[in-house]
Amino acid sequence: MLKLQEEFGIATATSQKVHRGLRAEGLIYTEPGMGSFVSKDLPERSAEGSGGA
């Protein structure tokens, strides 16, 4: 999360919120003692959640 904070200039609380959200959506997973990684099998997105018009 420190890299997120440095790269985007955001507060610790914000980076933690983003991290929790990405994990809750299944976009990342965390390996204890190793870090967080992008999920290989990304969840399917519904038309409502795609952000498209």
CHARMM internal coordinates of N, CA and C (Angstrom, degrees):
IC EDIT
DIST 1 N 1 CA 1.4377
DIST 1 CA 1 C 1.5187
ANGL 1 N 1 CA 1 C 110.92
DIST 1 C 2 N 1.3121
ANGL 1 CA 1 C 2 N 116.29
DIHE 1 N 1 CA 1 C 2 N -23.28
DIST 2 N 2 CA 1.4555
ANGL 1 C 2 N 2 CA 118.83
DIHE 1 CA 1 C 2 N 2 CA 178.19
DIST 2 CA 2 C 1.5268
ANGL 2 N 2 CA 2 C 111.63
DIHE 1 C 2 N 2 CA 2 C -62.08
DIST 2 C 3 N 1.3257
ANGL 2 CA 2 C 3 N 116.40
DIHE 2 N 2 CA 2 C 3 N -36.18
DIST 3 N 3 CA 1.4583
ANGL 2 C 3 N 3 CA 119.44
DIHE 2 CA 2 C 3 N 3 CA 178.48
DIST 3 CA 3 C 1.5229
ANGL 3 N 3 CA 3 C 110.99
DIHE 2 C 3 N 3 CA 3 C -65.35
DIST 3 C 4 N 1.3436
ANGL 3 CA 3 C 4 N 116.69
DIHE 3 N 3 CA 3 C 4 N -39.20
DIST 4 N 4 CA 1.4657
ANGL 3 C 4 N 4 CA 120.00
DIHE 3 CA 3 C 4 N 4 CA 175.74
DIST 4 CA 4 C 1.5232
ANGL 4 N 4 CA 4 C 110.53
DIHE 3 C 4 N 4 CA 4 C -60.28
DIST 4 C 5 N 1.3185
ANGL 4 CA 4 C 5 N 115.88
DIHE 4 N 4 CA 4 C 5 N -45.66
DIST 5 N 5 CA 1.4540
ANGL 4 C 5 N 5 CA 121.09
DIHE 4 CA 4 C 5 N 5 CA -178.57
DIST 5 CA 5 C 1.5185
ANGL 5 N 5 CA 5 C 111.07
DIHE 4 C 5 N 5 CA 5 C -62.03
DIST 5 C 6 N 1.3159
ANGL 5 CA 5 C 6 N 117.24
DIHE 5 N 5 CA 5 C 6 N -44.28
DIST 6 N 6 CA 1.4613
ANGL 5 C 6 N 6 CA 120.82
DIHE 5 CA 5 C 6 N 6 CA -178.66
DIST 6 CA 6 C 1.5262
ANGL 6 N 6 CA 6 C 111.53
DIHE 5 C 6 N 6 CA 6 C -69.32
DIST 6 C 7 N 1.3328
ANGL 6 CA 6 C 7 N 116.51
DIHE 6 N 6 CA 6 C 7 N -46.49
DIST 7 N 7 CA 1.4605
ANGL 6 C 7 N 7 CA 120.28
DIHE 6 CA 6 C 7 N 7 CA -175.36
DIST 7 CA 7 C 1.5134
ANGL 7 N 7 CA 7 C 112.75
DIHE 6 C 7 N 7 CA 7 C -66.29
DIST 7 C 8 N 1.3384
ANGL 7 CA 7 C 8 N 116.92
DIHE 7 N 7 CA 7 C 8 N -40.77
DIST 8 N 8 CA 1.4595
ANGL 7 C 8 N 8 CA 120.46
DIHE 7 CA 7 C 8 N 8 CA -175.27
DIST 8 CA 8 C 1.5225
ANGL 8 N 8 CA 8 C 113.99
DIHE 7 C 8 N 8 CA 8 C -104.70
DIST 8 C 9 N 1.3289
ANGL 8 CA 8 C 9 N 117.31
DIHE 8 N 8 CA 8 C 9 N -2.80
DIST 9 N 9 CA 1.4633
ANGL 8 C 9 N 9 CA 120.64
DIHE 8 CA 8 C 9 N 9 CA 178.44
DIST 9 CA 9 C 1.5182
ANGL 9 N 9 CA 9 C 112.82
DIHE 8 C 9 N 9 CA 9 C 63.19
DIST 9 C 10 N 1.3511
ANGL 9 CA 9 C 10 N 116.41
DIHE 9 N 9 CA 9 C 10 N 41.88
DIST 10 N 10 CA 1.4589
ANGL 9 C 10 N 10 CA 120.21
DIHE 9 CA 9 C 10 N 10 CA -178.22
DIST 10 CA 10 C 1.5244
ANGL 10 N 10 CA 10 C 110.80
DIHE 9 C 10 N 10 CA 10 C -108.82
DIST 10 C 11 N 1.3084
ANGL 10 CA 10 C 11 N 115.88
DIHE 10 N 10 CA 10 C 11 N 162.06
DIST 11 N 11 CA 1.4570
ANGL 10 C 11 N 11 CA 122.19
DIHE 10 CA 10 C 11 N 11 CA -179.42
DIST 11 CA 11 C 1.5266
ANGL 11 N 11 CA 11 C 110.96
DIHE 10 C 11 N 11 CA 11 C -75.31
DIST 11 C 12 N 1.3206
ANGL 11 CA 11 C 12 N 116.08
DIHE 11 N 11 CA 11 C 12 N 159.75
DIST 12 N 12 CA 1.4611
ANGL 11 C 12 N 12 CA 122.36
DIHE 11 CA 11 C 12 N 12 CA 179.29
DIST 12 CA 12 C 1.5217
ANGL 12 N 12 CA 12 C 111.07
DIHE 11 C 12 N 12 CA 12 C -56.91
DIST 12 C 13 N 1.3188
ANGL 12 CA 12 C 13 N 117.53
DIHE 12 N 12 CA 12 C 13 N -45.47
DIST 13 N 13 CA 1.4677
ANGL 12 C 13 N 13 CA 121.01
DIHE 12 CA 12 C 13 N 13 CA -179.01
DIST 13 CA 13 C 1.5283
ANGL 13 N 13 CA 13 C 110.92
DIHE 12 C 13 N 13 CA 13 C -60.85
DIST 13 C 14 N 1.3202
ANGL 13 CA 13 C 14 N 117.28
DIHE 13 N 13 CA 13 C 14 N -38.25
DIST 14 N 14 CA 1.4596
ANGL 13 C 14 N 14 CA 121.27
DIHE 13 CA 13 C 14 N 14 CA 179.38
DIST 14 CA 14 C 1.5204
ANGL 14 N 14 CA 14 C 110.83
DIHE 13 C 14 N 14 CA 14 C -66.86
DIST 14 C 15 N 1.3338
ANGL 14 CA 14 C 15 N 117.36
DIHE 14 N 14 CA 14 C 15 N -44.23
DIST 15 N 15 CA 1.4673
ANGL 14 C 15 N 15 CA 119.69
DIHE 14 CA 14 C 15 N 15 CA -179.75
DIST 15 CA 15 C 1.5289
ANGL 15 N 15 CA 15 C 111.02
DIHE 14 C 15 N 15 CA 15 C -65.33
DIST 15 C 16 N 1.3195
ANGL 15 CA 15 C 16 N 117.15
DIHE 15 N 15 CA 15 C 16 N -35.60
DIST 16 N 16 CA 1.4630
ANGL 15 C 16 N 16 CA 120.48
DIHE 15 CA 15 C 16 N 16 CA 177.63
DIST 16 CA 16 C 1.5312
ANGL 16 N 16 CA 16 C 110.49
DIHE 15 C 16 N 16 CA 16 C -66.59
DIST 16 C 17 N 1.3144
ANGL 16 CA 16 C 17 N 116.69
DIHE 16 N 16 CA 16 C 17 N -40.33
DIST 17 N 17 CA 1.4666
ANGL 16 C 17 N 17 CA 121.30
DIHE 16 CA 16 C 17 N 17 CA 178.98
DIST 17 CA 17 C 1.5297
ANGL 17 N 17 CA 17 C 110.31
DIHE 16 C 17 N 17 CA 17 C -64.09
DIST 17 C 18 N 1.3213
ANGL 17 CA 17 C 18 N 117.14
DIHE 17 N 17 CA 17 C 18 N -43.93
DIST 18 N 18 CA 1.4608
ANGL 17 C 18 N 18 CA 121.53
DIHE 17 CA 17 C 18 N 18 CA 178.38
DIST 18 CA 18 C 1.5244
ANGL 18 N 18 CA 18 C 109.92
DIHE 17 C 18 N 18 CA 18 C -62.17
DIST 18 C 19 N 1.3225
ANGL 18 CA 18 C 19 N 117.28
DIHE 18 N 18 CA 18 C 19 N -45.41
DIST 19 N 19 CA 1.4657
ANGL 18 C 19 N 19 CA 122.64
DIHE 18 CA 18 C 19 N 19 CA -179.10
DIST 19 CA 19 C 1.5270
ANGL 19 N 19 CA 19 C 110.41
DIHE 18 C 19 N 19 CA 19 C -60.24
DIST 19 C 20 N 1.3305
ANGL 19 CA 19 C 20 N 117.31
DIHE 19 N 19 CA 19 C 20 N -46.21
DIST 20 N 20 CA 1.4713
ANGL 19 C 20 N 20 CA 121.06
DIHE 19 CA 19 C 20 N 20 CA 178.00
DIST 20 CA 20 C 1.5183
ANGL 20 N 20 CA 20 C 111.15
DIHE 19 C 20 N 20 CA 20 C -61.42
DIST 20 C 21 N 1.3293
ANGL 20 CA 20 C 21 N 116.88
DIHE 20 N 20 CA 20 C 21 N -41.11
DIST 21 N 21 CA 1.4591
ANGL 20 C 21 N 21 CA 121.00
DIHE 20 CA 20 C 21 N 21 CA -179.84
DIST 21 CA 21 C 1.5239
ANGL 21 N 21 CA 21 C 112.12
DIHE 20 C 21 N 21 CA 21 C -64.96
DIST 21 C 22 N 1.3305
ANGL 21 CA 21 C 22 N 116.76
DIHE 21 N 21 CA 21 C 22 N -43.76
DIST 22 N 22 CA 1.4671
ANGL 21 C 22 N 22 CA 120.34
DIHE 21 CA 21 C 22 N 22 CA 178.75
DIST 22 CA 22 C 1.5226
ANGL 22 N 22 CA 22 C 110.97
DIHE 21 C 22 N 22 CA 22 C -63.84
DIST 22 C 23 N 1.3290
ANGL 22 CA 22 C 23 N 116.09
DIHE 22 N 22 CA 22 C 23 N -39.91
DIST 23 N 23 CA 1.4688
ANGL 22 C 23 N 23 CA 120.36
DIHE 22 CA 22 C 23 N 23 CA 178.90
DIST 23 CA 23 C 1.5265
ANGL 23 N 23 CA 23 C 110.45
DIHE 22 C 23 N 23 CA 23 C -67.58
DIST 23 C 24 N 1.3311
ANGL 23 CA 23 C 24 N 117.39
DIHE 23 N 23 CA 23 C 24 N -41.22
DIST 24 N 24 CA 1.4649
ANGL 23 C 24 N 24 CA 121.61
DIHE 23 CA 23 C 24 N 24 CA 179.83
DIST 24 CA 24 C 1.5353
ANGL 24 N 24 CA 24 C 111.42
DIHE 23 C 24 N 24 CA 24 C -64.15
DIST 24 C 25 N 1.3227
ANGL 24 CA 24 C 25 N 116.96
DIHE 24 N 24 CA 24 C 25 N -32.39
DIST 25 N 25 CA 1.4655
ANGL 24 C 25 N 25 CA 121.09
DIHE 24 CA 24 C 25 N 25 CA 179.44
DIST 25 CA 25 C 1.5270
ANGL 25 N 25 CA 25 C 112.15
DIHE 24 C 25 N 25 CA 25 C -83.68
DIST 25 C 26 N 1.3278
ANGL 25 CA 25 C 26 N 116.99
DIHE 25 N 25 CA 25 C 26 N -4.31
DIST 26 N 26 CA 1.4539
ANGL 25 C 26 N 26 CA 120.36
DIHE 25 CA 25 C 26 N 26 CA 178.79
DIST 26 CA 26 C 1.5199
ANGL 26 N 26 CA 26 C 113.84
DIHE 25 C 26 N 26 CA 26 C 79.91
DIST 26 C 27 N 1.3170
ANGL 26 CA 26 C 27 N 117.26
DIHE 26 N 26 CA 26 C 27 N 14.76
DIST 27 N 27 CA 1.4578
ANGL 26 C 27 N 27 CA 120.72
DIHE 26 CA 26 C 27 N 27 CA -178.73
DIST 27 CA 27 C 1.5247
ANGL 27 N 27 CA 27 C 112.15
DIHE 26 C 27 N 27 CA 27 C -82.96
DIST 27 C 28 N 1.3280
ANGL 27 CA 27 C 28 N 116.84
DIHE 27 N 27 CA 27 C 28 N -25.67
DIST 28 N 28 CA 1.4540
ANGL 27 C 28 N 28 CA 121.39
DIHE 27 CA 27 C 28 N 28 CA 175.75
DIST 28 CA 28 C 1.5236
ANGL 28 N 28 CA 28 C 109.10
DIHE 27 C 28 N 28 CA 28 C -134.19
DIST 28 C 29 N 1.3172
ANGL 28 CA 28 C 29 N 115.92
DIHE 28 N 28 CA 28 C 29 N 161.52
DIST 29 N 29 CA 1.4586
ANGL 28 C 29 N 29 CA 121.20
DIHE 28 CA 28 C 29 N 29 CA 173.34
DIST 29 CA 29 C 1.5227
ANGL 29 N 29 CA 29 C 107.62
DIHE 28 C 29 N 29 CA 29 C -135.79
DIST 29 C 30 N 1.3128
ANGL 29 CA 29 C 30 N 116.59
DIHE 29 N 29 CA 29 C 30 N 157.03
DIST 30 N 30 CA 1.4533
ANGL 29 C 30 N 30 CA 122.10
DIHE 29 CA 29 C 30 N 30 CA -176.84
DIST 30 CA 30 C 1.5179
ANGL 30 N 30 CA 30 C 109.83
DIHE 29 C 30 N 30 CA 30 C -117.08
DIST 30 C 31 N 1.3227
ANGL 30 CA 30 C 31 N 115.57
DIHE 30 N 30 CA 30 C 31 N 131.48
DIST 31 N 31 CA 1.4568
ANGL 30 C 31 N 31 CA 122.72
DIHE 30 CA 30 C 31 N 31 CA 173.77
DIST 31 CA 31 C 1.5288
ANGL 31 N 31 CA 31 C 106.71
DIHE 30 C 31 N 31 CA 31 C -106.75
DIST 31 C 32 N 1.3386
ANGL 31 CA 31 C 32 N 117.46
DIHE 31 N 31 CA 31 C 32 N 115.38
DIST 32 N 32 CA 1.4646
ANGL 31 C 32 N 32 CA 119.95
DIHE 31 CA 31 C 32 N 32 CA -179.33
DIST 32 CA 32 C 1.5319
ANGL 32 N 32 CA 32 C 111.66
DIHE 31 C 32 N 32 CA 32 C -53.42
DIST 32 C 33 N 1.3095
ANGL 32 CA 32 C 33 N 115.52
DIHE 32 N 32 CA 32 C 33 N 131.53
DIST 33 N 33 CA 1.4559
ANGL 32 C 33 N 33 CA 122.18
DIHE 32 CA 32 C 33 N 33 CA 178.72
DIST 33 CA 33 C 1.5198
ANGL 33 N 33 CA 33 C 114.33
DIHE 32 C 33 N 33 CA 33 C 80.62
DIST 33 C 34 N 1.3492
ANGL 33 CA 33 C 34 N 117.05
DIHE 33 N 33 CA 33 C 34 N -4.85
DIST 34 N 34 CA 1.4673
ANGL 33 C 34 N 34 CA 119.88
DIHE 33 CA 33 C 34 N 34 CA -178.28
DIST 34 CA 34 C 1.5262
ANGL 34 N 34 CA 34 C 112.72
DIHE 33 C 34 N 34 CA 34 C -118.60
DIST 34 C 35 N 1.3324
ANGL 34 CA 34 C 35 N 116.72
DIHE 34 N 34 CA 34 C 35 N -39.56
DIST 35 N 35 CA 1.4568
ANGL 34 C 35 N 35 CA 119.79
DIHE 34 CA 34 C 35 N 35 CA -179.41
DIST 35 CA 35 C 1.5132
ANGL 35 N 35 CA 35 C 112.01
DIHE 34 C 35 N 35 CA 35 C 130.24
DIST 35 C 36 N 1.3250
ANGL 35 CA 35 C 36 N 114.90
DIHE 35 N 35 CA 35 C 36 N -166.32
DIST 36 N 36 CA 1.4632
ANGL 35 C 36 N 36 CA 121.88
DIHE 35 CA 35 C 36 N 36 CA -179.16
DIST 36 CA 36 C 1.5183
ANGL 36 N 36 CA 36 C 109.21
DIHE 35 C 36 N 36 CA 36 C -111.78
DIST 36 C 37 N 1.3264
ANGL 36 CA 36 C 37 N 114.91
DIHE 36 N 36 CA 36 C 37 N 145.29
DIST 37 N 37 CA 1.4543
ANGL 36 C 37 N 37 CA 121.06
DIHE 36 CA 36 C 37 N 37 CA -174.50
DIST 37 CA 37 C 1.5176
ANGL 37 N 37 CA 37 C 110.14
DIHE 36 C 37 N 37 CA 37 C -137.27
DIST 37 C 38 N 1.3343
ANGL 37 CA 37 C 38 N 116.44
DIHE 37 N 37 CA 37 C 38 N 153.77
DIST 38 N 38 CA 1.4560
ANGL 37 C 38 N 38 CA 121.81
DIHE 37 CA 37 C 38 N 38 CA 176.04
DIST 38 CA 38 C 1.5214
ANGL 38 N 38 CA 38 C 107.94
DIHE 37 C 38 N 38 CA 38 C -70.48
DIST 38 C 39 N 1.3162
ANGL 38 CA 38 C 39 N 116.42
DIHE 38 N 38 CA 38 C 39 N 133.80
DIST 39 N 39 CA 1.4637
ANGL 38 C 39 N 39 CA 122.12
DIHE 38 CA 38 C 39 N 39 CA 179.53
DIST 39 CA 39 C 1.5192
ANGL 39 N 39 CA 39 C 110.59
DIHE 38 C 39 N 39 CA 39 C -67.76
DIST 39 C 40 N 1.3245
ANGL 39 CA 39 C 40 N 115.76
DIHE 39 N 39 CA 39 C 40 N 138.67
DIST 40 N 40 CA 1.4673
ANGL 39 C 40 N 40 CA 120.49
DIHE 39 CA 39 C 40 N 40 CA 177.62
DIST 40 CA 40 C 1.5192
ANGL 40 N 40 CA 40 C 110.41
DIHE 39 C 40 N 40 CA 40 C -74.27
DIST 40 C 41 N 1.3277
ANGL 40 CA 40 C 41 N 116.92
DIHE 40 N 40 CA 40 C 41 N -41.37
DIST 41 N 41 CA 1.4544
ANGL 40 C 41 N 41 CA 122.25
DIHE 40 CA 40 C 41 N 41 CA 179.92
DIST 41 CA 41 C 1.5200
ANGL 41 N 41 CA 41 C 108.51
DIHE 40 C 41 N 41 CA 41 C -100.51
DIST 41 C 42 N 1.3210
ANGL 41 CA 41 C 42 N 115.84
DIHE 41 N 41 CA 41 C 42 N 93.57
DIST 42 N 42 CA 1.4536
ANGL 41 C 42 N 42 CA 120.00
DIHE 41 CA 41 C 42 N 42 CA -178.00
DIST 42 CA 42 C 1.5186
ANGL 42 N 42 CA 42 C 109.93
DIHE 41 C 42 N 42 CA 42 C -75.96
DIST 42 C 43 N 1.3280
ANGL 42 CA 42 C 43 N 116.48
DIHE 42 N 42 CA 42 C 43 N 142.82
DIST 43 N 43 CA 1.4613
ANGL 42 C 43 N 43 CA 119.93
DIHE 42 CA 42 C 43 N 43 CA 179.15
DIST 43 CA 43 C 1.5248
ANGL 43 N 43 CA 43 C 110.20
DIHE 42 C 43 N 43 CA 43 C -67.44
DIST 43 C 44 N 1.3470
ANGL 43 CA 43 C 44 N 115.40
DIHE 43 N 43 CA 43 C 44 N 148.74
DIST 44 N 44 CA 1.4577
ANGL 43 C 44 N 44 CA 118.89
DIHE 43 CA 43 C 44 N 44 CA 176.86
DIST 44 CA 44 C 1.5152
ANGL 44 N 44 CA 44 C 109.29
DIHE 43 C 44 N 44 CA 44 C -73.00
DIST 44 C 45 N 1.3107
ANGL 44 CA 44 C 45 N 116.27
DIHE 44 N 44 CA 44 C 45 N 141.62
DIST 45 N 45 CA 1.4569
ANGL 44 C 45 N 45 CA 121.20
DIHE 44 CA 44 C 45 N 45 CA -179.01
DIST 45 CA 45 C 1.5187
ANGL 45 N 45 CA 45 C 109.56
DIHE 44 C 45 N 45 CA 45 C -101.04
DIST 45 C 46 N 1.3176
ANGL 45 CA 45 C 46 N 115.29
DIHE 45 N 45 CA 45 C 46 N 140.54
DIST 46 N 46 CA 1.4532
ANGL 45 C 46 N 46 CA 119.68
DIHE 45 CA 45 C 46 N 46 CA 176.70
DIST 46 CA 46 C 1.5242
ANGL 46 N 46 CA 46 C 109.67
DIHE 45 C 46 N 46 CA 46 C -79.43
DIST 46 C 47 N 1.3150
ANGL 46 CA 46 C 47 N 117.21
DIHE 46 N 46 CA 46 C 47 N 163.95
DIST 47 N 47 CA 1.4699
ANGL 46 C 47 N 47 CA 121.41
DIHE 46 CA 46 C 47 N 47 CA 178.45
DIST 47 CA 47 C 1.5202
ANGL 47 N 47 CA 47 C 110.63
DIHE 46 C 47 N 47 CA 47 C -61.34
DIST 47 C 48 N 1.3450
ANGL 47 CA 47 C 48 N 116.61
DIHE 47 N 47 CA 47 C 48 N -32.81
DIST 48 N 48 CA 1.4606
ANGL 47 C 48 N 48 CA 120.15
DIHE 47 CA 47 C 48 N 48 CA -179.83
DIST 48 CA 48 C 1.5167
ANGL 48 N 48 CA 48 C 111.59
DIHE 47 C 48 N 48 CA 48 C -67.31
DIST 48 C 49 N 1.3214
ANGL 48 CA 48 C 49 N 117.82
DIHE 48 N 48 CA 48 C 49 N -36.73
DIST 49 N 49 CA 1.4547
ANGL 48 C 49 N 49 CA 121.43
DIHE 48 CA 48 C 49 N 49 CA -175.68
DIST 49 CA 49 C 1.5041
ANGL 49 N 49 CA 49 C 114.72
DIHE 48 C 49 N 49 CA 49 C -90.08
DIST 49 C 50 N 1.3349
ANGL 49 CA 49 C 50 N 118.15
DIHE 49 N 49 CA 49 C 50 N 2.58
DIST 50 N 50 CA 1.4571
ANGL 49 C 50 N 50 CA 120.10
DIHE 49 CA 49 C 50 N 50 CA -175.50
DIST 50 CA 50 C 1.5181
ANGL 50 N 50 CA 50 C 113.72
DIHE 49 C 50 N 50 CA 50 C -78.07
DIST 50 C 51 N 1.3186
ANGL 50 CA 50 C 51 N 117.36
DIHE 50 N 50 CA 50 C 51 N -17.99
DIST 51 N 51 CA 1.4546
ANGL 50 C 51 N 51 CA 120.88
DIHE 50 CA 50 C 51 N 51 CA 179.72
DIST 51 CA 51 C 1.5253
ANGL 51 N 51 CA 51 C 112.62
DIHE 50 C 51 N 51 CA 51 C 78.11
DIST 51 C 52 N 1.3242
ANGL 51 CA 51 C 52 N 117.33
DIHE 51 N 51 CA 51 C 52 N 4.73
DIST 52 N 52 CA 1.4586
ANGL 51 C 52 N 52 CA 121.20
DIHE 51 CA 51 C 52 N 52 CA -179.06
DIST 52 CA 52 C 1.5129
ANGL 52 N 52 CA 52 C 111.73
DIHE 51 C 52 N 52 CA 52 C -82.13
DIST 52 C 53 N 1.3285
ANGL 52 CA 52 C 53 N 114.59
DIHE 52 N 52 CA 52 C 53 N 166.58
DIST 53 N 53 CA 1.4587
ANGL 52 C 53 N 53 CA 119.06
DIHE 52 CA 52 C 53 N 53 CA -178.67
DIST 53 CA 53 C 1.5115
ANGL 53 N 53 CA 53 C 111.61
DIHE 52 C 53 N 53 CA 53 C -88.83
END
COOR INIT
IC SEED 1 N 1 CA 1 C
IC BUILD
